[in-house]
Amino acid sequence: MTYELAREAFAEWGVDTEAALATLATIPISMHCWQGDDVRGFERATGTSGGGIQATGNHPGRARTPEELRADLDFAYSMIPGKHRLNLHAFYLDTDETPDRDEIAFRHFTPWVDWAREQDVKLDFNPTFFAHAKADDNLTLSHPDQGIRDFWIEHGKRCREIAAQMGAAQGGEVVNNIWVPDGSKDNPVDRMGARRRLEASLDAMLAPAHDKAHLLDAVECKLFGIGVEAMTVGSHEFYMGYAIRNQTALCLDMGHFHPTENVADKLTAVALSVQDILLHVSRPMRWDSDHVILLDDSIRAMAQEIVFADLLARTRIGLDFFDATISRTAAWVIGVRNMQKALLEALLMPHERLRAAETGLNFTTRLMLTEEFKSLPHGAVWSEFCARANRPTGTRLIGALDDYQRTVSERH
């Protein structure tokens, strides 16, 4: 179906496709750098694989240098309509120096800042509390050893300073997301002690003041993972309380909850108490395994909750998955575009008619509307969005992804 016919079909439901396209064009997705190299980073000192971070597979094409990663990112962005962001982890520094985590500084990331300015891409940032000898116990900010805690507190302080300088350089906010792998594989006897240490470390780390126009701190919760099956120190309840008390953003990662939980349902629940929300969109299978997201019911539900609850201005949307069994650049492109498609579908829903039916307790009408909506020609509107941005769809997209993969297939 052509766009004009699709536009008429939606208009019959009282939906303005032009308004939906205009809104979608304003929504940036923060694309995660760590999909491009299997979460290895570019530290010159050899790290470890601690912290439950694991990318499976050995598909050809992994980026081995910052230059290769930036080239892959350039290609991925060229396949995605709209203006988006890059989520950069601290161990992706680009420097000939060999600083330890508690020694990193803004100068170690200036190539990324320069590239982002040239590409008109905004940056977000993350301290890296894993893949390091001092994280091998799956304990960092909550470690019983004060010296190890101090090391990670300093790392966190330096990351906040770097993020604030990035924000100043790009003239806007950088989200600095704090996630630590701390937890216990077997049943602990002193959960309170670990959580008090984590709280005190976070307080020390967040104590230095920065311009909020340039830095937004976020804290990320987790339910469980490899090595922390019995207890995760930074649980959802811990960080929700911390975010409320300290006015940080709260990060909800779709892979960090029990597989039967509806993470979309949590958005409006926390939005009543937390001003800013960071969303990590992922697809867990059995546990926090971070598969490339599909345009499935969970992603659609998340997008609908954001749009219906008017949370677009308060929610920063990022992706968090790492799959080394497929083309890494294709994974980026598929993931971002699926998130955009879900948002577009939500924007194209007859919101007022649905609200009126629900408020009037007319659940039959609500059900009929939501089911009939599924047959409307969303694909034609999406194709129009891509065409206006000069981005390929269908076989042209598949061909472009395959062609680029061939150019990097010698990388191992």
N, C-alpha and C positions, 0 to 999 in steps of 0.2 A: 504493500500500500504506500502511496506517496504521502509526503508530509501534509499537504493541503487536505487530503481526505482524512488523515489522522486528526488533524486540527479540528475539522468539522465533527468528527466522531466524539472527541472529548468535549467540544463545545456543547453538544447535546446534554452532557452531564453537568454543565456549568463550570467546566474546567478550562482555564486559559493556558494553552501550551506555551505561548510566548512568555508569559510570566514565569512559568516553571523553568524554561530554558534560561531566562535571565538570572533567576535565583541560583540555578545549578552552576552557572559560570562563575559565581562569586565564592563557591565553596572549595577551599584548598584541601587536598589530602596530603598528609606528611608521609612521604615514601621513605622506607627504612633502608639505610645503606647496607645493613648486614645481610640482606638477601643476596647481594651480589658476590660475596666471597665466603659464604658459609660460616659467618660469625667468627672470622679469624682475626681481623684487625691488621694493623700495620706497625705494631710495635717492633723495634729492632731486637729488643730483649725477648727471649723465648718465654712464653707464658704457659699456663696449663689449661686443661679443659674443665676446670672446676665450675660448680655452680649450676649444673643441670642444663647447660646449653649444648645442644647437639643437633647438627644438620646431617641428615642421612642421605647417602647417595654420592656418586662421583661423576655426574654428567659433565662432559667437556665444557669449558668456557668460564671457569671460575676466575674472577678478577684477582690478580696477584700483586698489583701495585695500585697506589692511589690514582695514577694516570689511567690505568685500565678500568678501574671502577668508575671514574668520572666519564670516560667514554661510553661505558655501558649505560650510565645514568642519562647522558645526553640522548642516546638513542631511545631509551624507554620514555623519557618525557616527550620526545617527538612523536610518539604513538598515542599519547594521552591528551584528550582535549582539556582545556582549562589551564590555569596557573596553579602550580602545586609547590610543595615544600620538600626539604630533605631532612630526615631525622638522622643525626650523626652521633655515633657513640665515641666516647673519649679515646678508646684504643685504636681509632682510625686516624690518629695524628699523622701529619705529613711533614716530616723533618728528618734531617741527617743526624740530629742529636739523639741521645738515648736516655731520656728522662724516665724515672720511675713514675708510678701513678701519682705520688705525692709531690712531684716536681713539674708536672705539665703546666704550660702557660699558653696564653693566647697566640704567641708567635708560632707555636707548633701547629696551628690550624689556619694560618693566614692563606695558604694555597686554597683551602676550601672556601674561605670567605671571598677571595678574589674570584674563584670559579662561580660561586653563587651569584655574585654581583654581575658577572658577564652573562650568565644564563638567566638572570632575573628569577632566581629561585631563592626562597627564604629558608633559613636554617632553623632546626630545632636541635636539642643537645641532650646527652645522657651521660652521667658518670658510669664507669665500667667497674662494677664490683664483683667481677667474676674473671675466670681465665688468668689467675695470678696465684703465685705461691702462697700469698697471705689470705687466700680465699679457699684453700684446699680443704679446710674443715667444714665448708659450707657455713662459715660464720665470718662476718665482717664487722659491721657496726654494733653487733650484739656479742662480739667475742669476749670471753672472760678476761683475756689479756688486754690490759689498758694500752700497751704499746701498739698492738694490732689495731685496736679501735682508733687510736690517735692517727695512725697511718691512713685509715680509710676516711676519717673525719677531714683530714687535710686534703685528701683527694676530692672529697665532695665540695669543700670550700673552693678549691681551685677550679672545679668544673662550673660552679655557680659564677665565679668571676669571669671565666672564659665565655660562658653563655651570655652574661650581661654585656661583655664587650662585643660579642657577635650581634646582639640586639642593637647596640649603639651604632655599629658599623652598617647594619642593614636598615636602620631607622624604624624599628618596630620590635614587637615582642618575640622572644625566643622561649619556647617551653623547655625547661630543664627537668627531665623526668627521673625520679630517684627510685630504683628498684634494687633490692639486695636479695641474695639467695639464701639468707640465713634460715636455718631450721635444723630439725633433728630427724635422722632416719629411724630411730627407735624412740620409745616413750621417754620423755624427759621427766625429771622430778621437780624442776624449778622453772616453770614457764614464766612466772612473774619476774624472776631475776633477769632472764633474757630480754623480756619486753621492756623492763625498766632501763636496761643498758641501751637498747635500741632507741628508746625515746630520748634519753640523755644525749646520745650521739647525734641524733637528728637535730635536737635543740642547738647543740654546739655548731653543727654544720650550717644550719640556717640562720645563725645569729648575725653574721655580717649583712648589713642593709644594702640593697641594690635598688635602682630605679625600676619600679614595677612596669613602666612603659617598655622596658627592655628585657625583663626577666620575669617569667611565671614559673614558680616552683610547683612540681607535681609529685605526689607520692603514689606508688603503685602496689596494690595488694596482690596476694596470691593464696590459693587454697592449699595446693600440694604440688609435688613434682618429684623427680628422681632424687633420692638422697634426703628429702624432707617429707617423707610420707607420714611421719608421726606428728610433726608440729612445724608449721611455718610461723616464724616469729612475727613477720609483718603480714598478718592476716587481714581479711577485709574489715573486720570489726576494729582491729587496731588502727588501721590507716584511715578509716572513715572518721573515727573519733579524733585522730591526730589532725586530719585536714580541717575538721570543724573548729577545733580549738585554735589552730594556728593559721587558718585562712589560706591554706595552700589549695591547689587544685587536687582533685582525686582522680587517679587513673584507674579505669575499669578495663581490664584485658579480657576479651572473650574466652581466652584459653585458660584463665586463672581461676575458674570455678568448677564445680562439679558438672559433668557432662549433661545432667538432666536439668540444670538450672537455666532459667530464662534470663540472660544477662540484660536484654533490652528492658525487662521489667524493673531493673535496678535504677535506670536513668532518672526517672521522675521521682523515685523514692529518695535518692541522694540529692537531687536538685533542690529539694525543699530546704536543705541544710548547708549545701556546698555551692558556692557561687560558680566555680569553674570546674569543668569536667574534661578530662583527657580520655579519649576512647582509643584503645588498641584493638583493631579489628583482626581477628584471627579465626582459624577453624580447627578446634581441637578434635582429635579422634582418640577416645579412651582416656587421654590425659592431655597435658599442655604440650601437644606435639606440633602445633603451629603449621598446619597445612595451608596452602594457597587458598584464599577464600573463594567460594562459589557464590553465584547469585541464587542463594537458597533461602529457605524460610527464616533462618536465624538472622541473616544479613538484612533481609527485607523488614523483619520486625524491628531491628535496631534503627534502620533508616526511618521507618514510620514513627517510632517513638520520638526521635529527634525532631522530626518535622511537625508532628501533631502537637507536641508539647512546647513548640516554639523555643527549642533549645539550640538552634543553629548558632546563635551568637555566643553561647556559653560553652559550646562543646568543640574541642579541638580533635579532629579525626586523624588518626594515624594508623598505619598498618604494621603488623608484627607477625611475620611468618618467615621461615627459611627452609627451602626445599632444594636439595641438591640432586634430586632425581630427574629434574626437567630443566629446560633452558631457564637460567636465572633471570634474564631480561624479560622473557615471556611471562614469567611468574609475576614480576612487577606490573607489567602492562595489564595482564588479566586481572590481577587483584585490584588495582586502582580503578580500572574501568568497571568492574563489578560493583564496587562501592558506589561509584557514580550512577550506575544504572539503578541501584536500589534507591538512592536518594531521588532520582528522577521519578521513579514509580511512585514514591511517597508524595512528591510534589504534585503529581498528576491525579491524586485521589480527590474525590469530591468531599473535602473536609467538612464543610458546613452541613451538608446533607447527612453525613455520617454522624456528626455530633448531635444534630437535631433528633435523629432517630434514636440515638442512645439516651439522650436526656429525656426523651418522651417514653423511654422504656419499650420502644418498638424494636425489639431485638430481631424480629423477622425481617424487617426492612433493612436493618443493619447488615444482617447476614446476606440478604439478596444483593445489596449494593456491593459488598466486598467481593462476592463471588462473580458478579457480572463484570466488575472492574478488571478481573484477571484476564478477560478476553479482549480488552481494548488494545489498540495497536501501539503499545509503548515502543516497540522496536523501530517504528518509523520516526518517532520523535527523537529517539536516541541517534539514529542515523543522520537526522538533520543537525543535531548538536555537533556530531563529528564532522559533518560536511562543512559547517560554518567555521570550524576550527582547522579545516584542511587536514583532518586525521582520517586514516583508512578504517574501513569496516569489512567484515566478511572475508572473502578470499583474498582481498588486497592486504588486509591486516595479517592474515596467516602467512601470506607470501613474504611480507616484510619481516616478520619475526623469524621465519625460516632462513631468509637471506642473511640476516645479521648473525644468527647462530652459526652459520657456516664460516663467517669471518673470524669467529673466536674459538672454533672447534679444536684448534691446536693447543689451546691452553689446558694445562693439567696441574 
